Amino acid sequence: MQLPVGISYRGVEKSDQLDELIRNKAARLDRFCDHISRCDVVIEHPNRAQHSGNPFRVRIDVTVPPGHELVADEKQAEHEMHEPLSKVINDAFKTMERQLKTLVEKQRRE
């Protein structure tokens, strides 16, 4: 299944590299749950004018029928400010993978 992925940038310049990374990570989510109906990713860097104390934030919203919405919301930690944005994206998708595994296990038991 081709997972529909919406990507939004807020305070961050749009990047084909980031789009490709996100689409690849989103495609992996199908391995954990094959009936995802929606995946939206928001990448933001609030108050971009200030350089310290304003980490990147990545939020992933996934909808799984019937009526489950999962959210992974990762923020770059202060001590990781030198890390690339791709690390925050990877961490957010790891969190979403764990949530999907838990949901699928719960659905199988029911």
Backbone as a chain_set.jsonl record, in Angstrom:
{"seq": "MQLPVGISYRGVEKSDQLDELIRNKAARLDRFCDHISRCDVVIEHPNRAQHSGNPFRVRIDVTVPPGHELVADEKQAEHEMHEPLSKVINDAFKTMERQLKTLVEKQRRE", "coords": {"N": [[0.841, -1.2, 0.0], [0.495, 2.215, -0.766], [1.337, 4.638, 1.325], [-0.371, 7.55, 2.197], [1.235, 10.591, 2.621], [1.511, 13.605, 4.289], [3.408, 16.526, 4.36], [4.527, 19.201, 6.253], [6.131, 22.345, 6.662], [7.265, 24.564, 9.083], [8.721, 27.481, 9.745], [11.012, 26.381, 8.873], [13.111, 25.749, 6.171], [11.898, 24.276, 3.218], [12.923, 21.084, 2.095], [14.181, 18.851, -0.297], [15.696, 16.649, 0.393], [14.944, 16.187, 3.079], [12.223, 15.69, 2.646], [12.41, 13.271, 1.197], [13.642, 11.605, 3.123], [11.617, 11.568, 5.092], [9.457, 10.421, 3.66], [10.543, 7.887, 3.124], [10.862, 6.904, 5.752], [8.18, 6.938, 6.541], [7.117, 5.043, 4.793], [8.194, 2.767, 5.884], [6.598, 2.448, 8.11], [4.404, 1.011, 7.281], [5.221, -1.595, 7.533], [4.794, -2.202, 10.158], [2.151, -1.747, 10.588], [-0.357, -2.393, 8.435], [-2.639, -1.043, 7.672], [-2.81, 1.76, 7.765], [-4.34, 4.865, 7.398], [-3.711, 7.523, 7.105], [-0.967, 9.806, 7.262], [0.579, 12.444, 8.649], [3.138, 14.834, 8.762], [4.792, 17.28, 10.593], [7.252, 19.692, 10.567], [8.982, 21.876, 12.538], [10.512, 24.961, 13.528], [10.382, 26.884, 15.945], [10.314, 30.428, 16.54], [12.567, 31.247, 14.914], [14.385, 33.303, 14.656], [15.764, 33.579, 17.013], [18.598, 31.902, 18.189], [19.496, 30.224, 20.285], [18.138, 27.822, 22.506], [15.865, 27.195, 21.046], [14.778, 24.59, 19.871], [14.418, 22.18, 17.145], [11.281, 20.775, 16.207], [9.389, 17.886, 15.707], [6.445, 16.519, 14.592], [4.333, 13.79, 14.292], [1.393, 12.624, 12.962], [-0.735, 9.946, 12.858], [-3.326, 8.082, 11.425], [-5.267, 5.311, 12.139], [-7.598, 3.05, 11.135], [-10.071, 1.311, 13.103], [-10.832, 4.45, 13.948], [-8.481, 5.248, 15.449], [-6.047, 7.495, 16.494], [-2.731, 8.287, 16.41], [0.004, 9.973, 17.909], [3.219, 11.226, 17.577], [5.499, 13.222, 19.07], [8.304, 14.855, 18.916], [10.95, 16.672, 20.311], [13.872, 18.519, 19.864], [16.452, 18.092, 22.119], [18.058, 20.304, 24.467], [20.797, 19.732, 24.839], [21.32, 18.515, 22.461], [21.526, 20.309, 20.432], [23.434, 20.614, 18.47], [23.056, 18.476, 16.851], [21.848, 17.084, 13.753], [18.76, 17.916, 12.023], [17.686, 15.64, 10.934], [18.1, 13.635, 12.824], [16.195, 14.187, 14.804], [13.913, 13.72, 13.32], [14.246, 10.971, 12.786], [14.086, 9.99, 15.437], [11.425, 10.686, 16.064], [10.014, 9.042, 14.286], [10.807, 6.53, 15.238], [9.53, 6.537, 17.707], [6.881, 6.585, 16.806], [6.788, 4.109, 15.501], [6.98, 2.368, 17.709], [4.56, 2.963, 18.984], [2.739, 2.121, 17.053], [3.304, -0.647, 16.969], [2.449, -1.383, 19.536], [-0.308, -0.747, 19.341], [-1.144, -2.505, 17.282], [-0.628, -4.983, 18.497], [-2.466, -4.825, 20.578], [-4.869, -4.71, 19.121], [-4.85, -7.252, 17.965], [-5.229, -8.882, 20.175], [-7.802, -8.306, 20.87]], "CA": [[0.0, 0.0, 0.0], [1.211, 3.487, -0.797], [0.849, 5.435, 2.443], [-0.449, 8.989, 1.905], [2.029, 11.348, 3.585], [1.484, 15.059, 4.166], [4.568, 17.109, 5.032], [4.434, 20.655, 6.41], [7.3, 22.999, 7.253], [6.955, 25.834, 9.762], [9.96, 28.1, 10.202], [12.103, 25.568, 8.36], [13.102, 25.758, 4.716], [11.544, 22.993, 2.606], [14.096, 20.401, 1.573], [13.907, 17.589, -0.973], [16.348, 15.6, 1.187], [14.083, 15.888, 4.227], [11.019, 15.052, 2.107], [12.745, 11.888, 0.867], [13.841, 10.894, 4.39], [10.305, 11.391, 5.728], [8.681, 9.452, 2.876], [11.138, 6.568, 3.357], [10.515, 6.487, 7.116], [6.74, 6.681, 6.564], [6.886, 3.777, 4.095], [8.539, 1.701, 6.837], [5.503, 2.272, 9.066], [3.532, -0.027, 6.737], [5.693, -2.899, 8.014], [4.274, -2.401, 11.511], [0.686, -1.697, 10.519], [-0.634, -2.259, 7.005], [-3.908, -0.379, 7.395], [-2.735, 3.184, 8.102], [-5.08, 5.624, 6.387], [-3.18, 8.881, 6.95], [0.253, 10.137, 8.0], [0.951, 13.849, 8.475], [4.366, 15.178, 9.465], [5.056, 18.718, 10.684], [8.594, 20.028, 11.042], [8.983, 23.303, 12.847], [11.588, 25.583, 14.289], [9.732, 28.098, 16.449], [11.16, 31.603, 16.817], [13.803, 30.988, 14.196], [15.306, 34.427, 14.791], [16.613, 33.307, 18.176], [19.33, 30.686, 17.893], [19.657, 29.316, 21.417], [16.926, 27.471, 23.224], [14.732, 26.983, 20.153], [15.066, 23.351, 19.156], [13.481, 21.705, 16.142], [10.204, 19.935, 16.711], [8.797, 17.054, 14.669], [5.196, 15.908, 15.056], [3.774, 12.839, 13.327], [0.016, 12.206, 13.247], [-1.096, 8.776, 12.058], [-4.678, 7.591, 11.654], [-5.429, 3.883, 11.881], [-8.985, 2.654, 11.368], [-11.224, 2.195, 13.195], [-10.845, 5.554, 14.901], [-7.292, 5.446, 16.278], [-5.101, 8.517, 16.049], [-1.491, 8.226, 17.175], [0.824, 11.176, 17.757], [4.598, 11.226, 18.072], [5.903, 14.63, 19.123], [9.689, 14.876, 19.39], [11.597, 17.983, 20.341], [15.322, 18.424, 20.004], [16.882, 18.453, 23.467], [19.029, 21.401, 24.542], [22.154, 19.226, 24.675], [21.444, 17.973, 21.115], [21.364, 21.405, 19.482], [24.393, 20.466, 17.37], [22.638, 17.331, 16.048], [21.049, 17.478, 12.583], [17.307, 17.756, 12.081], [17.359, 14.257, 10.574], [18.075, 12.828, 14.057], [14.893, 14.414, 15.443], [12.953, 13.01, 12.466], [14.419, 9.543, 13.069], [13.559, 9.722, 16.781], [9.962, 10.757, 16.01], [9.514, 7.837, 13.619], [11.004, 5.4, 16.156], [8.434, 6.629, 18.673], [5.652, 6.179, 16.121], [6.864, 2.659, 15.29], [6.642, 1.714, 18.988], [3.124, 3.136, 19.212], [2.023, 1.25, 16.11], [3.474, -2.031, 17.437], [1.571, -1.544, 20.691], [-1.692, -0.743, 18.865], [-1.396, -3.736, 16.532], [-0.707, -6.068, 19.473], [-3.734, -4.66, 21.288], [-5.947, -5.081, 18.205], [-4.819, -8.707, 17.773], [-5.771, -9.513, 21.383], [-9.255, -8.028, 20.973]], "C": [[0.872, 1.243, 0.0], [0.597, 4.402, 0.263], [0.798, 6.914, 2.062], [0.25, 9.78, 3.019], [1.905, 12.835, 3.278], [2.641, 15.633, 4.97], [4.417, 18.626, 5.049], [5.687, 21.173, 7.092], [6.851, 24.326, 7.861], [8.247, 26.405, 10.319], [11.194, 27.332, 9.773], [11.994, 25.576, 6.842], [12.817, 24.361, 4.186], [12.775, 22.395, 1.939], [13.693, 19.087, 0.916], [14.528, 16.418, -0.213], [15.483, 15.195, 2.375], [12.79, 15.213, 3.767], [11.277, 13.574, 1.823], [12.933, 11.04, 2.127], [12.502, 10.578, 5.042], [9.48, 10.355, 4.978], [9.223, 8.026, 3.058], [10.777, 6.034, 4.744], [9.025, 6.144, 7.212], [6.417, 5.357, 5.877], [7.207, 2.59, 5.01], [7.405, 1.431, 7.835], [4.53, 1.195, 8.604], [3.954, -1.423, 7.191], [5.116, -3.225, 9.39], [2.755, -2.461, 11.531], [0.306, -1.425, 9.062], [-1.957, -1.575, 6.677], [-3.933, 1.07, 7.892], [-3.46, 3.955, 7.002], [-4.509, 7.016, 6.151], [-1.922, 9.038, 7.786], [0.628, 11.576, 7.663], [2.158, 14.148, 9.343], [4.542, 16.692, 9.418], [6.445, 18.897, 11.268], [8.592, 21.518, 11.323], [10.191, 23.695, 13.669], [11.026, 26.912, 14.782], [10.736, 29.2, 16.736], [12.543, 31.459, 16.205], [14.831, 32.104, 14.358], [16.248, 34.253, 15.978], [17.296, 31.971, 17.954], [19.444, 29.737, 19.072], [18.313, 29.04, 22.059], [15.709, 27.262, 22.358], [14.984, 25.748, 19.304], [14.047, 23.073, 18.055], [12.443, 20.826, 16.82], [9.625, 19.175, 15.527], [7.574, 16.364, 15.268], [4.668, 15.018, 13.933], [2.39, 12.441, 13.819], [-0.332, 11.068, 12.298], [-2.512, 8.353, 12.438], [-4.756, 6.131, 11.221], [-6.887, 3.535, 12.156], [-9.041, 1.46, 12.32], [-11.053, 3.228, 14.31], [-9.654, 5.733, 15.814], [-6.422, 6.543, 15.673], [-3.898, 8.486, 16.986], [-0.67, 9.466, 16.88], [2.197, 10.934, 18.36], [5.075, 12.665, 17.964], [7.289, 14.697, 19.745], [10.25, 16.279, 19.277], [13.085, 17.752, 20.55], [15.719, 18.921, 21.389], [17.971, 19.521, 23.406], [20.458, 20.906, 24.291], [22.391, 18.617, 23.293], [21.381, 19.063, 20.045], [22.321, 21.303, 18.295], [24.02, 19.301, 16.448], [21.793, 17.809, 14.862], [19.559, 17.218, 12.797], [16.914, 16.313, 11.758], [17.315, 13.347, 11.8], [16.724, 12.977, 14.764], [13.804, 13.689, 14.645], [13.032, 11.508, 12.743], [13.837, 9.173, 14.426], [12.034, 9.728, 16.787], [9.385, 9.51, 15.351], [9.727, 6.592, 14.467], [9.884, 5.363, 17.195], [7.131, 6.162, 18.043], [5.65, 4.669, 15.861], [6.479, 1.903, 16.56], [5.146, 1.807, 19.256], [2.308, 2.226, 18.302], [2.122, -0.219, 16.53], [2.519, -2.315, 18.594], [0.108, -1.625, 20.266], [-2.031, -2.045, 18.154], [-1.502, -4.928, 17.485], [-2.032, -6.027, 20.224], [-4.905, -5.098, 20.395], [-5.996, -6.597, 17.989], [-5.415, -9.441, 18.971], [-7.283, -9.363, 21.459], [-10.078, -8.867, 20.038]], "O": [[1.881, 1.299, 0.702], [-0.527, 4.878, 0.109], [1.811, 7.477, 1.647], [-0.093, 9.658, 4.195], [2.159, 13.272, 2.156], [2.835, 15.269, 6.13], [4.208, 19.257, 4.012], [6.237, 20.528, 7.985], [6.144, 25.107, 7.225], [8.805, 25.859, 11.271], [12.297, 27.598, 10.252], [10.902, 25.427, 6.294], [13.412, 23.381, 4.637], [13.563, 23.098, 1.304], [12.95, 18.299, 1.501], [13.961, 15.326, -0.177], [15.308, 14.008, 2.648], [12.312, 14.278, 4.41], [10.458, 12.722, 2.167], [12.453, 9.909, 2.201], [12.275, 9.455, 5.493], [8.862, 9.494, 5.604], [8.449, 7.072, 3.136], [10.431, 4.862, 4.896], [8.647, 5.181, 7.879], [5.537, 4.625, 6.33], [6.571, 1.54, 4.921], [7.271, 0.318, 8.341], [3.898, 0.535, 9.428], [3.129, -2.335, 7.229], [4.967, -4.395, 9.742], [2.152, -3.13, 12.371], [0.609, -0.361, 8.522], [-2.354, -1.535, 5.512], [-4.958, 1.546, 8.381], [-3.222, 3.726, 5.816], [-4.783, 7.632, 5.121], [-1.815, 8.481, 8.878], [0.958, 11.884, 6.518], [2.204, 13.768, 10.513], [4.456, 17.309, 8.357], [6.778, 18.339, 12.314], [8.245, 22.324, 10.461], [10.792, 22.896, 14.387], [11.173, 27.941, 14.122], [11.872, 28.932, 17.128], [13.557, 31.539, 16.898], [16.029, 31.865, 14.209], [17.387, 34.72, 15.953], [16.642, 31.002, 17.57], [19.486, 28.525, 18.862], [17.457, 29.921, 22.143], [14.602, 27.159, 22.887], [15.364, 25.861, 18.138], [12.961, 23.651, 18.034], [12.695, 20.22, 17.861], [9.397, 19.753, 14.464], [7.657, 15.714, 16.309], [4.57, 15.439, 12.78], [2.23, 11.98, 14.949], [-0.235, 11.213, 11.08], [-2.853, 8.275, 13.618], [-4.371, 5.765, 10.111], [-7.364, 3.702, 13.279], [-8.107, 0.658, 12.328], [-11.128, 2.887, 15.491], [-9.802, 6.329, 16.881], [-6.105, 6.513, 14.484], [-4.035, 8.64, 18.2], [-0.645, 9.955, 15.75], [2.321, 10.494, 19.503], [5.052, 13.254, 16.883], [7.431, 14.606, 20.964], [10.049, 16.974, 18.281], [13.491, 16.886, 21.326], [15.366, 20.032, 21.785], [18.706, 19.625, 22.424], [21.238, 21.576, 23.615], [23.517, 18.24, 22.969], [21.201, 18.757, 18.866], [22.043, 21.85, 17.228], [24.606, 19.155, 15.376], [21.103, 18.823, 14.959], [19.163, 16.41, 13.637], [15.906, 15.822, 12.265], [16.559, 12.376, 11.81], [16.175, 11.996, 15.265], [12.883, 13.114, 15.225], [12.006, 10.851, 12.914], [13.165, 8.149, 14.552], [11.412, 8.885, 17.433], [8.374, 8.979, 15.811], [8.904, 5.678, 14.421], [9.357, 4.299, 17.52], [6.363, 5.428, 18.666], [4.609, 4.024, 15.99], [5.744, 0.917, 16.502], [4.532, 0.839, 19.705], [1.313, 1.636, 18.724], [1.136, -0.953, 16.455], [1.862, -3.356, 18.628], [-0.638, -2.469, 20.764], [-3.089, -2.626, 18.395], [-2.364, -5.788, 17.307], [-2.646, -7.064, 20.476], [-5.822, -5.776, 20.858], [-7.08, -7.162, 17.846], [-6.033, -10.494, 18.813], [-7.966, -10.201, 22.048], [-11.302, -8.744, 20.014]]}, "num_chains": 1, "name": "protein.A"}
